[in-house]
Amino acid sequence: MNIETIAIQAGRILDDTTGAVMPPIHLSSTFVRDNQQGLVYSRMGNPNRNALEDCLTALEGGVEAVTFASGMAAVAAVFQSLGQGDHVLLADDTYFGVRELVNGILTRWGLEHSLVDMTDLAAVKAAIQPNTRLVWIETPSNPMLKISDIAAIADITHESGALLGVDGTWATPMLQPALALGADVVVHSTTKYLGGHSDLTGGVVVFKEQGDLLEKVRFVQGNAGGVPSGFDSWLLLRGIRTLPYRMRGHCANAKQVAHFLADHPKVHTVYYPGLEDHPNHDVAKRQMSDFGGMLSIQVIGGAESAEKVAASTKIFWRATSLGGVESLIEHRAPVEDENTKTPWDLLRISVGLEHPDDLIADLAQALSKI
Ligand SMILES: *Cc1c(COP(=O)(O)O)cnc(C)c1O
């Protein structure tokens, strides 16, 4: 079945008593014993959450999906399934929140990690240690839009007996079939494109196979308890129904915006994997069906100029996050830590579903201020 059909059909609940075409929202925290669905308590399972997990499993072509109350809770569950003394290999531009999680919590619990440039395959190979259990990539990466070669890194990872996890948040299951390309697990912050309307936080881990890792992540879900509510699960499933069509719009708009910015005299660098001069354009073309709705730019005049542009846009609101129908812009480095590698003149842009001409006009007037 095609993804447009799966997004709409998977995880449907037919309520026999009413015939409702759209599912009811189950807010009950607990369930009477011996019910048909084997439900016990909402931390362990909820009808809306179960339907959502069925849909996410089908979208990724996996065997099971485990959902959480945020993307970070999903990432944390994978890392928490490892043990003391295990080593994780991370990208050197891994999402800021993941670095905070590792440095601030998991290091204290005995997890080892190191960083490597995931676009340099020889370096990845050399960085694998005897105790490496997990290689963690994020592609496209945030906010530098680097593209890691999932299939090639999967080969290197599997040769060493480790597992490959992919944070596919920016690509979504629509654009990048991470499991089919070789990942063992794929994680999404469903807060972003999967939800699509900036009105919920959520996360998911989808598994290629049954096994130890899945059991452990399911255990973390039920016992650490960072679970999505019935209402958030309902909202997220509602958002997913239109994911394929929203992604088409995001990709088409971002492409136009990227070309406009690439020719703009006040912009010295554009990071968008769809541009032919992007350093990983060939890998992106191979593993993605389109290039997504996110891009970053560096403007002339340093941090001050970047701040001014972000403050001058009117359609693009200045806010963190991405993947909603509305366009957002963010001066990124100041919200990261002092050791950030993000250039100080960089703006991260989430291209929404407004008309591209209006988006381009808004950026043109904001750039004219510097
Ligand atoms: C936002 C984001 C996360 C974290 O997700 P939350 O839902 O904010 O917890 C993780 N990875 C990437 C790539 C993200 O963009």
The ligand as an SDF file (V2000), in Angstrom:
LIG
                    3D

 15 15  0  0  0  0  0  0  0  0999 V2000
   12.7710   18.4450   18.3050 C   0  0  0  0  0  0  0  0  0  0  0  0
   13.7190   17.3650   18.0590 C   0  0  0  0  0  0  0  0  0  0  0  0
   13.9690   16.3870   19.0490 C   0  0  0  0  0  0  0  0  0  0  0  0
   13.3490   16.4390   20.4250 C   0  0  0  0  0  0  0  0  0  0  0  0
   11.9710   16.2850   20.3960 O   0  0  0  0  0  0  0  0  0  0  0  0
   10.9690   16.9090   21.4860 P   0  0  0  0  0  0  0  0  0  0  0  0
    9.6280   16.4920   21.0090 O   0  0  0  0  0  0  0  0  0  0  0  0
   11.1970   18.3980   21.4740 O   0  0  0  0  0  0  0  0  0  0  0  0
   11.3360   16.3340   22.8100 O   0  0  0  0  0  0  0  0  0  0  0  0
   14.8620   15.3710   18.7350 C   0  0  0  0  0  0  0  0  0  0  0  0
   15.4790   15.3140   17.5420 N   0  0  0  0  0  0  0  0  0  0  0  0
   15.2670   16.2320   16.5740 C   0  0  0  0  0  0  0  0  0  0  0  0
   15.9700   16.0980   15.2730 C   0  0  0  0  0  0  0  0  0  0  0  0
   14.3840   17.2950   16.7980 C   0  0  0  0  0  0  0  0  0  0  0  0
   14.1760   18.2100   15.8370 O   0  0  0  0  0  0  0  0  0  0  0  0
  1  2  1  0
  2  3  1  0
  2 14  2  0
  3  4  1  0
  3 10  2  0
  4  5  1  0
  5  6  1  0
  6  7  2  0
  6  8  1  0
  6  9  1  0
 10 11  1  0
 11 12  2  0
 12 13  1  0
 12 14  1  0
 14 15  1  0
M  END
$$$$
